[in-house]
């Protein structure tokens, strides 16, 4: 076995370990080996080896009664050392809850990662049928309103990488052409919000706006997410203004100044 092959196997093993850890961490309940294997598309034997290592190092704990797994003390300690995402979630909860109650539509907070948008918090609407996105889920850049916001107002390399990469079709409405995506992002910069009607999932739409911190940096996108029945392809001005106001209130809670969206768009372009 060559050194390159060994290195590739080591990288894959590390990625699988992280996927197992993330699956347990973002679950709302303790998970068994069978459940974890099914979610990752792996064999139970392969998953068990990674679970054993994570338990041995204190990142996971196994319930002695059910044999299911949950986060361990070491994962908690590492989380304490990381930047406090709960500051963002805490600053966003009030404005998110306010708009959700006003509209009856779910609000979702996401933050950028290297590959997409990580869902930090979801405030479910009070309708009979609830539509939401589970915290810990990752949305794509090109097919989600939140992703378009991050491409429009985040670091330039993210957009360059997205335009050079593959743009998979998730529904018949997904933008899969790099030129069309570039045009869409320019439009988002100009108007200060993004809409993604049925681009990630048929029947579901999202309307998002950017959130900035006290250093004038994009830190999140916040959105209304619901049925296309309630978030049409051409949202009303009051709905657009509501989402932008929610984003501005969160940004203000984080110490953001008074620069307008138009000034920011001109600086980026």
Secondary structure, DSSP 8 states (H G I E B T S, - for coil): --HHHHHHHHHHHHHHHHHHHHHHHT-SS-B-HHHHHHHHT--HHHHHHHHHHHHHTTSEEE-TTT--EEE-HHHHHHHHHS--HHHHHHHHHHHHHHHHHHHS-EEEEEEE-SSSEEEEEEE---SSS-----TT-EE-TTTSHHHHHHHHHS-HHHHHHHHHS----SSTT----HHHHHHHHHHHHHHT-EEEETSSSTTEEEEEEEEE-TTS-EEEEEEEEEETTTS-SS--HHHHHHHHHHHHHHHHHTT-----HHHHHHHH-
